[in-house]
Amino acid sequence: MTRPAALPAPAFAGLYLALWGGSTAYLAVKGADWTFPLVSLGVFGLVLSGLAWALTRSARPPAILVQRPAVELAAVLAFLAVYAVGFLGYGMTVVRGVFPPGPQQELLVLGAKLLVHVALPALLLAAPGARLAPLFAARAKGRAFWLPLVVLAVILTGLLSVVTPSLKQISGLHPSLVTLAWAAPLSFVWVALEAGLCEEFLFRAVLQTRLAAALRSEVGAVAIGAVVFALAHAPGLYLRGSPGVDGYSTDLLQVIAFTVATLSPIAILFGVLWTRTRSLLLVVLLHATVDFLPNLGEFLDLWA
């Protein structure tokens, strides 16, 4: 018989909302921006996540076997603790210090991120005999893949075109159509590797799968995984951030509150897509869609 979930789904949802609400309230008390977290939860955590669920109704994702859920989850969480402080907090500064800003530095950063986010977690799971193939599966067939990919990509691109200064920044560089023709696709591939593959493999394929097995709840895995995703970004923002960076503060609790309030709703969207489809390719491509326009100007400035 299948063991019952550690908590019922509404309890996990309530726990998440309590953590998000407490974080947003702390930002308000500190005089920081608390309105964007409301937008983030409403747009990503509710509207787009609900749409993602509806668009993947035809999906029949296979179960991913986790042989020792508690042991594997403990190992992944320990890795994430070292990763958050050691790599995001200090390691990225060391990596970027090897070369001056430019193409060489960016190539080294990409290699370091792929090593830490993909290669090392894969080795961590492979050592005790966990199967890696299901985690890397594309499953790029049928309506459950193409419908959410196209619909959400269009919505996200339109949303980012309106709410970010990306298009203005790109036009300010005055790129030619020929330059855009080769730079835009390469920029998308770049962010798909650096942000999409790295974060989605580590936090969705590796972490969320282990959470679902240990908690015996997909809802719990999405909710708790979103909070862990947000918390993992706090050390980097606190230790390497500066006053000009969104969310930076000398108050560590405020930084943590900012990451939970603003980043976790985005993770809810990708968590829903992962649990509904088990398609790494789908979440990677949509994650890249979120980062594409905001990073295209920097890519053009660097490479073109």
GUKOL-740449 format. One record per residue (C-alpha): residue number from 1; residue in three letters; x, z, y. Coordinates in steps of 0.05 Angstrom, whole numbers, m for minus. Layout:
# residues N
+-----+------+--------+--------+--------+
: pos : code :      X :      Z :      Y :
+-----+------+--------+--------+--------+
: NUM :  ALA :      X :      Z :      Y :
...
+-----+------+--------+--------+--------+
This chain:
# residues 304
+-----+------+--------+--------+--------+
: pos : code :      X :      Z :      Y :
+-----+------+--------+--------+--------+
:   1 :  MET :      0 :      0 :      0 :
:   2 :  THR :     22 :    m15 :     71 :
:   3 :  ARG :     37 :     48 :    110 :
:   4 :  PRO :     m4 :     59 :    173 :
:   5 :  ALA :     27 :     47 :    241 :
:   6 :  ALA :     65 :    103 :    274 :
:   7 :  LEU :     12 :    103 :    329 :
:   8 :  PRO :    m51 :     62 :    340 :
:   9 :  ALA :    m43 :      1 :    385 :
:  10 :  PRO :    m81 :     32 :    445 :
:  11 :  ALA :    m33 :     91 :    443 :
:  12 :  PHE :     28 :     46 :    449 :
:  13 :  ALA :     m6 :      7 :    506 :
:  14 :  GLY :    m23 :     72 :    541 :
:  15 :  LEU :     48 :     97 :    533 :
:  16 :  TYR :     75 :     34 :    564 :
:  17 :  LEU :     27 :     37 :    623 :
:  18 :  ALA :     45 :    109 :    634 :
:  19 :  LEU :    119 :     92 :    637 :
:  20 :  TRP :    107 :     32 :    682 :
:  21 :  GLY :     59 :     72 :    727 :
:  22 :  GLY :    108 :    130 :    733 :
:  23 :  SER :    164 :     82 :    751 :
:  24 :  THR :    122 :     47 :    804 :
:  25 :  ALA :     99 :    113 :    833 :
:  26 :  TYR :    172 :    137 :    838 :
:  27 :  LEU :    189 :     74 :    877 :
:  28 :  ALA :    132 :     88 :    925 :
:  29 :  VAL :    154 :    160 :    935 :
:  30 :  LYS :    225 :    137 :    950 :
:  31 :  GLY :    200 :     86 :   1001 :
:  32 :  ALA :    222 :     27 :    959 :
:  33 :  ASP :    181 :    m36 :    946 :
:  34 :  TRP :    125 :    m18 :    898 :
:  35 :  THR :     82 :    m80 :    910 :
:  36 :  PHE :    124 :   m129 :    870 :
:  37 :  PRO :    117 :    m87 :    807 :
:  38 :  LEU :     41 :    m95 :    815 :
:  39 :  VAL :     50 :   m170 :    820 :
:  40 :  SER :     97 :   m170 :    761 :
:  41 :  LEU :     49 :   m131 :    717 :
:  42 :  GLY :    m11 :   m171 :    738 :
:  43 :  VAL :     20 :   m240 :    732 :
:  44 :  PHE :     68 :   m232 :    673 :
:  45 :  GLY :     43 :   m170 :    637 :
:  46 :  LEU :    m31 :   m187 :    639 :
:  47 :  VAL :    m50 :   m258 :    660 :
:  48 :  LEU :      7 :   m298 :    628 :
:  49 :  SER :     13 :   m252 :    568 :
:  50 :  GLY :    m62 :   m260 :    556 :
:  51 :  LEU :    m56 :   m335 :    564 :
:  52 :  ALA :      3 :   m335 :    515 :
:  53 :  TRP :    m39 :   m298 :    464 :
:  54 :  ALA :    m96 :   m348 :    473 :
:  55 :  LEU :    m51 :   m409 :    468 :
:  56 :  THR :    m21 :   m385 :    403 :
:  57 :  ARG :    m86 :   m370 :    366 :
:  58 :  SER :    m69 :   m424 :    315 :
:  59 :  ALA :     m1 :   m394 :    300 :
:  60 :  ARG :     13 :   m366 :    231 :
:  61 :  PRO :     81 :   m333 :    239 :
:  62 :  PRO :    116 :   m313 :    175 :
:  63 :  ALA :    135 :   m241 :    164 :
:  64 :  ILE :    208 :   m224 :    174 :
:  65 :  LEU :    233 :   m176 :    121 :
:  66 :  VAL :    272 :   m116 :    146 :
:  67 :  GLN :    300 :    m79 :     86 :
:  68 :  ARG :    319 :    m13 :    120 :
:  69 :  PRO :    279 :     m9 :    185 :
:  70 :  ALA :    302 :     59 :    208 :
:  71 :  VAL :    376 :     47 :    193 :
:  72 :  GLU :    376 :    m22 :    224 :
:  73 :  LEU :    338 :      0 :    286 :
:  74 :  ALA :    386 :     59 :    296 :
:  75 :  ALA :    445 :     11 :    291 :
:  76 :  VAL :    414 :    m37 :    341 :
:  77 :  LEU :    396 :     18 :    391 :
:  78 :  ALA :    467 :     46 :    386 :
:  79 :  PHE :    495 :    m24 :    399 :
:  80 :  LEU :    448 :    m32 :    459 :
:  81 :  ALA :    472 :     34 :    489 :
:  82 :  VAL :    544 :     11 :    485 :
:  83 :  TYR :    525 :    m58 :    509 :
:  84 :  ALA :    486 :    m33 :    570 :
:  85 :  VAL :    540 :     13 :    596 :
:  86 :  GLY :    603 :    m19 :    567 :
:  87 :  PHE :    587 :    m93 :    578 :
:  88 :  LEU :    535 :    m97 :    633 :
:  89 :  GLY :    562 :    m36 :    669 :
:  90 :  TYR :    637 :    m48 :    665 :
:  91 :  GLY :    654 :   m106 :    620 :
:  92 :  MET :    625 :   m160 :    664 :
:  93 :  THR :    669 :   m138 :    721 :
:  94 :  VAL :    731 :   m144 :    676 :
:  95 :  VAL :    709 :   m213 :    651 :
:  96 :  ARG :    697 :   m240 :    721 :
:  97 :  GLY :    764 :   m213 :    744 :
:  98 :  VAL :    803 :   m257 :    696 :
:  99 :  PHE :    791 :   m319 :    739 :
: 100 :  PRO :    772 :   m328 :    811 :
: 101 :  PRO :    700 :   m352 :    824 :
: 102 :  GLY :    691 :   m422 :    799 :
: 103 :  PRO :    680 :   m464 :    736 :
: 104 :  GLN :    732 :   m427 :    694 :
: 105 :  GLN :    701 :   m360 :    710 :
: 106 :  GLU :    631 :   m384 :    693 :
: 107 :  LEU :    654 :   m415 :    627 :
: 108 :  LEU :    688 :   m349 :    608 :
: 109 :  VAL :    626 :   m309 :    627 :
: 110 :  LEU :    583 :   m355 :    584 :
: 111 :  GLY :    629 :   m346 :    524 :
: 112 :  ALA :    630 :   m271 :    533 :
: 113 :  LYS :    554 :   m268 :    537 :
: 114 :  LEU :    545 :   m309 :    474 :
: 115 :  LEU :    595 :   m265 :    438 :
: 116 :  VAL :    562 :   m200 :    459 :
: 117 :  HIS :    489 :   m221 :    456 :
: 118 :  VAL :    489 :   m266 :    396 :
: 119 :  ALA :    552 :   m264 :    352 :
: 120 :  LEU :    562 :   m188 :    350 :
: 121 :  PRO :    489 :   m170 :    338 :
: 122 :  ALA :    486 :   m223 :    283 :
: 123 :  LEU :    548 :   m193 :    250 :
: 124 :  LEU :    518 :   m123 :    258 :
: 125 :  LEU :    457 :   m144 :    218 :
: 126 :  ALA :    494 :   m188 :    169 :
: 127 :  ALA :    542 :   m133 :    148 :
: 128 :  PRO :    488 :    m93 :    109 :
: 129 :  GLY :    458 :   m158 :     82 :
: 130 :  ALA :    402 :   m174 :    131 :
: 131 :  ARG :    379 :   m246 :    131 :
: 132 :  LEU :    394 :   m282 :    197 :
: 133 :  ALA :    361 :   m349 :    184 :
: 134 :  PRO :    290 :   m325 :    202 :
: 135 :  LEU :    314 :   m299 :    268 :
: 136 :  PHE :    343 :   m366 :    289 :
: 137 :  ALA :    284 :   m408 :    265 :
: 138 :  ALA :    258 :   m458 :    317 :
: 139 :  ARG :    189 :   m469 :    286 :
: 140 :  ALA :    178 :   m526 :    336 :
: 141 :  LYS :    117 :   m555 :    303 :
: 142 :  GLY :     43 :   m557 :    319 :
: 143 :  ARG :     m1 :   m533 :    375 :
: 144 :  ALA :     24 :   m462 :    370 :
: 145 :  PHE :     92 :   m486 :    396 :
: 146 :  TRP :     78 :   m544 :    442 :
: 147 :  LEU :     15 :   m519 :    476 :
: 148 :  PRO :     45 :   m453 :    502 :
: 149 :  LEU :    110 :   m488 :    518 :
: 150 :  VAL :     79 :   m541 :    562 :
: 151 :  VAL :     24 :   m499 :    594 :
: 152 :  LEU :     67 :   m439 :    609 :
: 153 :  ALA :    127 :   m481 :    632 :
: 154 :  VAL :     82 :   m517 :    683 :
: 155 :  ILE :     52 :   m452 :    708 :
: 156 :  LEU :    119 :   m416 :    713 :
: 157 :  THR :    153 :   m475 :    748 :
: 158 :  GLY :     96 :   m480 :    798 :
: 159 :  LEU :     96 :   m405 :    810 :
: 160 :  LEU :    171 :   m401 :    822 :
: 161 :  SER :    167 :   m462 :    868 :
: 162 :  VAL :    119 :   m423 :    913 :
: 163 :  VAL :    144 :   m351 :    910 :
: 164 :  THR :    219 :   m362 :    911 :
: 165 :  PRO :    263 :   m398 :    962 :
: 166 :  SER :    293 :   m441 :    907 :
: 167 :  LEU :    268 :   m509 :    931 :
: 168 :  LYS :    291 :   m495 :   1002 :
: 169 :  GLN :    360 :   m474 :    977 :
: 170 :  ILE :    366 :   m537 :    935 :
: 171 :  SER :    344 :   m583 :    991 :
: 172 :  GLY :    394 :   m549 :   1037 :
: 173 :  LEU :    450 :   m574 :    993 :
: 174 :  HIS :    426 :   m647 :   1003 :
: 175 :  PRO :    439 :   m669 :    931 :
: 176 :  SER :    430 :   m743 :    916 :
: 177 :  LEU :    380 :   m766 :    864 :
: 178 :  VAL :    438 :   m787 :    819 :
: 179 :  THR :    467 :   m717 :    824 :
: 180 :  LEU :    400 :   m684 :    808 :
: 181 :  ALA :    391 :   m732 :    750 :
: 182 :  TRP :    451 :   m703 :    713 :
: 183 :  ALA :    456 :   m633 :    744 :
: 184 :  ALA :    384 :   m611 :    733 :
: 185 :  PRO :    384 :   m622 :    656 :
: 186 :  LEU :    453 :   m591 :    649 :
: 187 :  SER :    432 :   m532 :    691 :
: 188 :  PHE :    372 :   m521 :    647 :
: 189 :  VAL :    415 :   m523 :    584 :
: 190 :  TRP :    464 :   m475 :    617 :
: 191 :  VAL :    411 :   m422 :    633 :
: 192 :  ALA :    379 :   m434 :    565 :
: 193 :  LEU :    444 :   m412 :    533 :
: 194 :  GLU :    468 :   m359 :    583 :
: 195 :  ALA :    401 :   m325 :    595 :
: 196 :  GLY :    350 :   m353 :    545 :
: 197 :  LEU :    388 :   m351 :    480 :
: 198 :  CYS :    429 :   m289 :    496 :
: 199 :  GLU :    372 :   m244 :    518 :
: 200 :  GLU :    318 :   m271 :    472 :
: 201 :  PHE :    360 :   m267 :    409 :
: 202 :  LEU :    384 :   m196 :    424 :
: 203 :  PHE :    319 :   m166 :    451 :
: 204 :  ARG :    265 :   m205 :    416 :
: 205 :  ALA :    294 :   m231 :    350 :
: 206 :  VAL :    339 :   m172 :    336 :
: 207 :  LEU :    309 :   m111 :    371 :
: 208 :  GLN :    234 :   m127 :    370 :
: 209 :  THR :    235 :   m146 :    297 :
: 210 :  ARG :    268 :    m80 :    279 :
: 211 :  LEU :    220 :    m41 :    324 :
: 212 :  ALA :    160 :    m74 :    291 :
: 213 :  ALA :    185 :    m56 :    222 :
: 214 :  ALA :    202 :     16 :    240 :
: 215 :  LEU :    139 :     29 :    281 :
: 216 :  ARG :     96 :    m13 :    234 :
: 217 :  SER :     62 :    m41 :    296 :
: 218 :  GLU :     72 :   m107 :    332 :
: 219 :  VAL :     39 :    m78 :    394 :
: 220 :  GLY :     86 :    m20 :    393 :
: 221 :  ALA :    146 :    m66 :    384 :
: 222 :  VAL :    125 :   m108 :    445 :
: 223 :  ALA :    112 :    m46 :    488 :
: 224 :  ILE :    174 :     m6 :    469 :
: 225 :  GLY :    218 :    m68 :    466 :
: 226 :  ALA :    198 :    m86 :    538 :
: 227 :  VAL :    218 :    m17 :    562 :
: 228 :  VAL :    285 :    m19 :    525 :
: 229 :  PHE :    297 :    m89 :    554 :
: 230 :  ALA :    287 :    m62 :    624 :
: 231 :  LEU :    329 :      1 :    613 :
: 232 :  ALA :    387 :    m41 :    587 :
: 233 :  HIS :    392 :    m74 :    655 :
: 234 :  ALA :    396 :     m9 :    694 :
: 235 :  PRO :    471 :      7 :    684 :
: 236 :  GLY :    492 :    m62 :    707 :
: 237 :  LEU :    449 :    m58 :    770 :
: 238 :  TYR :    472 :     13 :    785 :
: 239 :  LEU :    547 :      4 :    771 :
: 240 :  ARG :    557 :    m68 :    795 :
: 241 :  GLY :    502 :    m77 :    845 :
: 242 :  SER :    508 :    m76 :    921 :
: 243 :  PRO :    460 :    m61 :    979 :
: 244 :  GLY :    442 :   m135 :    983 :
: 245 :  VAL :    417 :   m138 :    911 :
: 246 :  ASP :    343 :   m127 :    896 :
: 247 :  GLY :    331 :    m58 :    866 :
: 248 :  TYR :    400 :    m30 :    880 :
: 249 :  SER :    404 :     43 :    899 :
: 250 :  THR :    453 :    101 :    895 :
: 251 :  ASP :    396 :    139 :    861 :
: 252 :  LEU :    402 :    124 :    787 :
: 253 :  LEU :    329 :    144 :    775 :
: 254 :  GLN :    306 :     95 :    827 :
: 255 :  VAL :    346 :     39 :    794 :
: 256 :  ILE :    316 :     57 :    726 :
: 257 :  ALA :    246 :     58 :    758 :
: 258 :  PHE :    258 :    m10 :    789 :
: 259 :  THR :    280 :    m42 :    724 :
: 260 :  VAL :    222 :    m13 :    684 :
: 261 :  ALA :    170 :    m30 :    738 :
: 262 :  THR :    194 :   m101 :    752 :
: 263 :  LEU :    228 :   m127 :    689 :
: 264 :  SER :    187 :    m97 :    632 :
: 265 :  PRO :    124 :   m138 :    647 :
: 266 :  ILE :    165 :   m202 :    641 :
: 267 :  ALA :    190 :   m176 :    573 :
: 268 :  ILE :    117 :   m164 :    553 :
: 269 :  LEU :    105 :   m239 :    560 :
: 270 :  PHE :    164 :   m259 :    517 :
: 271 :  GLY :    149 :   m204 :    468 :
: 272 :  VAL :     78 :   m230 :    458 :
: 273 :  LEU :    105 :   m301 :    448 :
: 274 :  TRP :    156 :   m277 :    397 :
: 275 :  THR :    108 :   m235 :    356 :
: 276 :  ARG :     56 :   m291 :    356 :
: 277 :  THR :    102 :   m348 :    337 :
: 278 :  ARG :    170 :   m321 :    312 :
: 279 :  SER :    199 :   m383 :    347 :
: 280 :  LEU :    266 :   m368 :    379 :
: 281 :  LEU :    267 :   m437 :    410 :
: 282 :  LEU :    201 :   m426 :    445 :
: 283 :  VAL :    220 :   m361 :    479 :
: 284 :  VAL :    289 :   m389 :    497 :
: 285 :  LEU :    260 :   m450 :    531 :
: 286 :  LEU :    208 :   m411 :    569 :
: 287 :  HIS :    260 :   m358 :    590 :
: 288 :  ALA :    303 :   m415 :    615 :
: 289 :  THR :    243 :   m441 :    654 :
: 290 :  VAL :    239 :   m375 :    691 :
: 291 :  ASP :    313 :   m378 :    711 :
: 292 :  PHE :    320 :   m452 :    721 :
: 293 :  LEU :    298 :   m463 :    794 :
: 294 :  PRO :    329 :   m398 :    821 :
: 295 :  ASN :    396 :   m418 :    791 :
: 296 :  LEU :    396 :   m493 :    803 :
: 297 :  GLY :    423 :   m487 :    874 :
: 298 :  GLU :    482 :   m445 :    851 :
: 299 :  PHE :    495 :   m494 :    794 :
: 300 :  LEU :    496 :   m552 :    842 :
: 301 :  ASP :    542 :   m515 :    890 :
: 302 :  LEU :    590 :   m499 :    833 :
: 303 :  TRP :    592 :   m563 :    793 :
: 304 :  ALA :    568 :   m618 :    839 :
+-----+------+--------+--------+--------+
